[in-house]
Amino acid sequence: MMFISSFFIASTGYAGSSVDTEKFCKTQITKLTVYIKNDFELISKSCDSESNPFIENTLVSKNQKMFLNKYSMDGGDNPQKLAAVSVYKKKNSEPILITLHTQKWCCYPSPQGTVYSVDLYKIKKINNNIKIDSITNILGENSSGLDGVSDEYLSFKFKDIASIKKWLEKNYK
């Protein structure tokens, strides 16, 4: 049986945010339910510097802070954005944290469309410590891709949390 705990940033806004005026960074905090209600937070810091804008994500539990990932501008016209974050739970399995990032690309001769990047992390509780392991590799070539035009039309299959969870339900043991 699949339990769903999702937070879609694009549709519901920020759970909390602040601006770091020193570094021109915006911090977004998303509360997550992994084991008990709101026991984790995903802190996403988006810095819009002119030279190299980036987004950095950290998972925080009651007594631990764990670096997840960092994306910088990858040649597109716009910086990376955290589009959605969710926890996938399946009975008798460890929870999986899902992050979905997007980056808009525009205008010929560059590819045109949206690049999607999916990251998956297995969350393990060992005594009172939390360990996270990246398991993104289980998606193979489907961990990132363009939905748009680059010589021909390309369609990326994981554009939302629901499609990722459906794939996990069918393929993840």
N, C-alpha and C positions, 0 to 999 in steps of 0.2 A: 504494500500500500504506500502511496506517495503522499507526503505531507508537504504543503506549499507555504513558504514564507517569503514573500516578495516585496520589493520596494522599487517602484519604477520612478526614477528621478525625472524623466522627461515629462511625465504626465502629472505628477503630484508635487513637484517642487522640491525644495530642500528640507531635510529634517532639521537642519540648523546650519547657520553659516556665519562667517566673520571674515573681515578683510585684514590682512597683515600689511599695513601701509609701508613697512620697511622694505618688503620684497615684492610688493604688488601681487600678493597671493590671496586666493580666496579659499577658505576651508569649508568643506561640506561634511557634516557628520550624519551618518545613517545608522540608526539603531537596528540591530539584528537579533533574532531569536534563534540560537543554536541549540542550547540545552534547556534553558528556562527563558521566560520572557525578558527581552532586552538585555541579555547577558553579554553581548558584544556590540562594538561600534566599529564601523568602517570609517576611517578618517581619510578623506580625499582632499589633497591640497593641489590646487590648480594655480600655477604661476605664469602670468602673461608677460614675461620679459620680452623685449624686442629681439634680442639675439637668439634665444632658445626657449620658447615657452614649453612647459612640461606639466604633467600631472603625476602625482605620487600618491600611492594608496598604502595605508597602514591598518592592520586589524588590531583592535584593542579589546582585551578582556579585563576582568576585575584587577588582575595583578600583572598583566603582561602586555607588551606592545611589540607587534611583529610586522616587519616590512613585507609588503606583498609584491608591488610592482611599480615601475616608473615608465611612463611613455613621454617621449619628447616629440616635437613636430617632425613628422617623417616625410617631408617633401610636399605635403599637401598645402592648401591655401589657408587652412584653419587648424588651430590646435586640437589635440585629442580631447575628448570629453568622456566622462563616466556616464554612460547612458542608463545603466541599470545594475543593480546588485541584488542577489538573492541567496538563500540557503536551500539546497536540495536535501531532503531527508527521506530515507528509505529504511523500513524496519530491518533491524539487525545489520545495519551498515553505518559507517561513520558519516557524519554530515559533510556536504561538499559546498564550499563557498563558490559562487559564480560571480564574476565581474564581466561586464560587457562595455567595451569602449568603442567610440565612433570617431571618425575624422572625415570631414567633408573635403572632397577634391573637386576642383572646377576647371573647366575650360581647356579646350584643345590647344596645344598638342598633348597636354597631360591627360591622364585618365580622368574621367568625370563620373562622380557618384559618391558613395559613402564606403569607406573602408571600416570593416568591423573586426574587432579583436576580442576573443573570448579567453578568459583565464579561469581555470578550475583548481581549487585547493581542497585537499582532504584535511579535515580538522580532527585531530586526535587528542583525546584527554587522557593523560598519563598522570595518575595521582592528582595533584592540584595544578599541574602544568599543562599548557596547551602547546601542541606541535602542529605546524601546518606544512603540508607537502604539496608541491605543485604536481598536478596530474593532468595538466593541459595536453600533454602528449597523447592521451587516449583519443583525442579528436583528430589526430593525424594532420593532414593538410587543411582540415576544416576549422582550425583554431583561429584563422584570420582570412579575410578575403574582401574583394571589391564587389559591391553591388552597384553596377553602372556600366559605363562604356570605356573600353580600352581596345581599340581596333575592332572589337566585337562586343556584344552585350554579355555581361557576366552577372550571374545571380548567386549571392551568398546565402547559404541555407540557414544560418543562425543569426537572425536579425532581432531576436527578442528572447526573453528568459523562457517563455513557454516552449519554444522550439528546442531549446537546449535541454530543458527538463524532460521533454518527451524523448529526446535521443538518449539521455541518461537512463531513463526508466527502461528503455528497450535494450540498451547495450552495456550498461555498467553493472558489473557483478560485485 
